[in-house]
Amino acid sequence: MTGDSFYNGLNQVIKGRVMASEPMSRHTSWRIGGPADFFVEPADSEDLCRALAWARNYGLPVIVIGNGTNLLVSDSGIRGLVIKLGAGLSGIEIKGAAICAGAGALLPRLANRALQAGLAGFEFLAGIPGTVGGALLMNAGANGCSVGERVKMVEAIDYQGHVVTFTKNELKFNYRKSCLSRRNLIITGASFEGMPCPGEEIKKRMDDYLSRRRSTQPLELPNAGSVFKNPPGDSAGRLIENAGCKEMRVGGIQVSPRHANFFVNLGGGTAADVLELVHTVRATVEDKCSVKLLLEVQILGEV
């Protein structure tokens, strides 16, 4: 099957958006990444299953993404089909002290819905620009809190379209990882447990977190959040700064003057620039601080 016929056939069975040769720079917070052969934003979970079946029928590899906030996509792009879980799977429903959210729901929106419902425990999500699905895979967190602490149940599908559910007792969350990342599954939604609390208290904590984030992170420039994981008992940003790497630059990518664990795109930055800077910073920190930093961002595509 040719590229055109594949696109036309996929477009006939998918209700959501279907694109060919879609630049991934449009879908990553770093604004970096070459084209995906085919790109789908499902309109709902049934649409997702249809896209998976189509790719399976034609032997196409599949990569699933959320809001692209923790990704580095190679300059040569991604072969096969990229599925973005976005607005079509972004519903949020309040049920008593529980919040049910689709995998494509943005974390700040989840935090705001919790505020409106008078449910505490989600304030730290207000400044994290990812989605529920991605946050669950990597157990996203900030300010000493993590999303795994609030989980009641997670729903996912495998690549054959079979639904799988996990209760809290079946899930394991650790620092920036979960047992879900080791399974060949696509998270479609989850339910979380909130704690009833006066709205003004929740709002104050949210405002404090957001103010701290704005003052310490380079939110005005494209970035992917923390590049490296924090070593046990230490801070990657502190190590990078102490190693003399702050403001180091390769091409259009710079170690942020404001937060050394953020690499910002000053304009025209490429994945190759990021990878070279990652290699240099990691080697320098290991040489000067005797600590080997581990990547927190995920690399996709041909590098």
N, C-alpha and C positions, 0 to 999 in steps of 0.2 A: 504494500500500500504506500502511495506517495504521501509526502507531507501535506499537500493540498487536500487530498482525499481523506486523509486521517482527520485533518482539521474540520472539514465539512461534515464528516460522519459524527465526530464528537460533538460538534455544534448542534446537530440534530437531536441528540439524546440528552443534552445538558440544558437545564433551564437557566443556570447562572451564566457568568461570563466565561467565554472561551477565547483564548488568544494564541497566536503562533509567533515564535521568535520574540517573546516578550522580554524586554530589558529588566533584569532583576534589580537594577539600580532604582527602579520605581517602587520596589517592595522591601527595601532594607533601610534601616535608619542610618546606616553609614553612607547611603546613596551610592553604593558600589555593587557591581555585579553585571556580568555579561548576560546574553539572552538565554531564556529557557526555551527548549524546542516547542513545548506546548504548555499552556498555563490555564488553569481552571479555578474559578471561585464558585463553589457549589452554592446553590440557592437554599439547600436544606440537607439533612442527613441522607435522604433518598438519592439526591443528586450526587452526593459524595460516593455512595455505593455504585451508582451508574458509572461515574468516572473511573473508579477502581476496576470495575468489570471490563470497561472498554480497554484500559491499559493492559489488563491481564490477558485479554483476548489477543492483543497484538504484541505481547511480550515487551512492553515498554516499562523501563524502571520508573518508579514513582517516588517523589520527595514531597513531604507535607510540611508546610510552614504556617506560622501565625502572622504576627505583625512585623516580623523581620528585624526585631530589635536586638537580637543576640546572635546575628548571623554575619559571616563573611562569605560572600559568594565570589567564586573565582572570576577573573576577567574574561575567561573563555565561556562562562555560563554553565548551564546544566543541561545534560542530555536526558531526553525522556519527558515525562510529565511532572510539572509542579502543581500541587493542589494547595491553594491558600484558604485556610479556614477563617473566614471573615464575617461579614454582616449576616450571611445566611445561617450561621450557627452562633448567633450572639445574643440570644434571648436570655433574660434574667427574670426570675420569678421569686417572690418572697412567700414563704410558707411558715408562718409562725416565727421561730428563731432560726429557721433554715433559709438559705439562699441557694436556689438552683440556677446554674449559669451554663450557657453553651461554651464550647471550646474557643469560639471566636470572639467572645465578649472581652472588651478591653478592661484591664485591671482598674484604671481610674473610674470607669463607669460603675464597676462592681463596688468600689469603695463608696461612691456617691449614693448608690441605691441602698447600701447598708446604712449609711448616714440617715437617709430619708426614712428608713424603717426603724431607726433607733437601735441598731445592732452594732456593737463594738467588736473589734478584733480584725478589722479590715483597713484601718486607717493608714497603715504603712504602704498599702497598695496604691494610694492616691497619686504618687509620683512615679510609678513604674509603668513605662509605656508599652508593656507587652500584653499578651492575651492569656486567658485562663488555661488553655491547652499547653502553651509553652511554659507558663509558670509552674504547672504541675509536673511537667517532664523534668525541669531543672530545679524544682523546689525554690522558686524565686523568693527573695526576701530583702529586707532592709530594716535598719534601726533595731536589730536584734530579734526581728520577727520573720517568720517564713510561712508561705502559703500552705504547706503541708500540715501545719498545726491546726488549721481550721477545717480540714477535709472530713466529710462524713462518708461520701461515696463517690466513686468515679465510674463513668460509663465510657466505653471505648468500642471500636470495631477492629477486627483483624483485616488483613488485605484481601480476604475472600468475602468480606461484608458481614461476618457473623458478629453479633453484639456480645460484649463481655462486660461484666460489672465487678467492681471491687469495693468491699466495705473498708472502713478505716482500719480494722484489725488485719486486713490482708495486705495493707500497703506499708511500705517502709520509706521514710524520707530522711535524708541526711543532708549535710551541707552541700548545696547546689547540685543535688542529684536525687533521684527517686528510683524505686524498683521499676517504675513504668518505663524509664528510658532504656531498660535492658530487654524489653518485650517488643515484639514486632507488631505493635498496635498503634492505632490512631485514636487519641482521646477526642471524644465528641461532647462531653459535658461532665459536670460534677455538682455535688451539693455540699454546702459548707455550713458549719454551725456557728452562729453568731451569739453574742452575749448582750442581752437587753441593757441599755445604758441611755442616760439622758443625751439628747442630741447635741446640746451645747458642749458637753465634755468631749464627745466624739469629734465635733467640729474643731475644737481647740487643738486636739492632738493632730488632726489632719493638717491644720494650718501650720503647726510647728514643724511637722515633717517636711511639708512643701517648702517652707521658708529655709530650712536647713539645706534642702536639696538644691534650691536655687542659688544659695550662697557658696556651695562647695563643689558644684558640678557644672561643666560647660554646656549647658542646655541650649545655648544659642547656636551651636555648631553641630553638624551631623556626627554622630558617634554611636557606638554599640554598647554603651554602658561599660561595666568593668571588663577589661580585656583578660585579666588574670584572676584566678581564684585567690582569696586570702589564705596564706599558709596558716596552719594551726597556731593560734596565739599571736598572730602578727597581721600586718596590713601590707598587701601588695603595693599600694600606693606609697606607703612610707619607705619600703625597700627600694622601689624604683627611684624615688627622690634622693634617698641616701646614696644610691649608686651613681648619682650625677646624671641621670637620664631625663630629668624634667626638661621639657621644651626641645628634646631631641626630635629631629625631623628627617623623614625620607619622602622625597617628592611632595605630594599634597597632604601627607599624613604627619601629624605632630603629636608628641606626648603633651597633653594639655598642661599649660602653666597653672591651671586652677586645681586639677586633680590628676596626679601622675598615672593613675590606673585607667584613665580615659584617653583614648587616642582619637583625635578629632580630624575631620576632613576639612582642610582649609580651602578646598576647591580643586577638582580634578584629580583627587586621590584615587589610587587603584588598589586592587587586592594585592598585587605584587608589592606595592609600597607598604601596605600593612604587614605583610608577611616578613619583609626585610626588617622593618622596625621591630616586630615581635622577636625575631631571631636576635637582633642586636641587643635589645633591652634584656631579654632573658639571659643571654650570655654574660652581659655586664653585671647583672644582679648576682648571678651564680659565682662569678669571679670575685666580686667585691664583698658580697654578703654571705656567700656559701649557702644560698637557698635557690633551689630550682623551682621557678614559677610554673604553674600549670594553667593552660588556657581555660578561660570560662566561655569565650565565644566559640560557636560551632562553625566549622569550615565546610562549605558545600561546593560541589562542582569539581571540575578538573583543574588541579593546581600543578 
